[in-house]
Amino acid sequence: ALAKLKPTPPEVVIATADLLKNENWSVRSQVLMVLGNMGTDASIALPQIMAALDDENEHVRRSAASSRTRVPADTSEMQLALVRALESDDRHLRSQAGRALVATSVGDSTIIAPELARIAVSEDRKASMAAFNVLGKLTATDVVPLLAPMLSSEDRQTRQNAARVIGNFGPE
């Protein structure tokens, strides 16, 4: 019901986000789903949502990443937190973080592109693939200079993924 208040008053968002302090993981997970359903109105709770990406409970982390896909991250700090979530061992968290990054309108991708490029060449293949996929959604101007050196990598998958992403930019 709280998420259906449109627009959601800031005091309702703040009071809802305060419930993330609850010791019950199920409550925290549900709160994150409600915040996600509030959409843009929940932007003032982004610090709490982002903090939940590091929660001890995997269900809470997944809910945080999922809610992040519906609450815009307007700051580079928030976007970098999502980029770092791509390195998680939890495949659901990686997936949700990737979706959230793609859904986020990145005003200046020069901030997250280098961090994504670092992850793209990591030995963690799942994180690497997630990073390449997000890099493909950014601008060619910011990404191609980072990926071009990867075309001569000794690692075949790195070369292939870099070529794929660069090729998908087309004439750009």
Secondary structure, DSSP 8 states (H G I E B T S, - for coil): -GGGSSS--HHHHHHHHHGGG-S-HHHHHHHHHHHHHHGGGGGGGHHHHHHGGG-SSHHHHHHHHHHHTTS---SHHHHHHHHHHTT-S-HHHHHHHHHHHHHS--S-TTTTHHHHHHHHTSS-HHHHHHHHHHHTTS-HHHHHHHHGGGGG-S-HHHHHHHHHHHHHTTT-
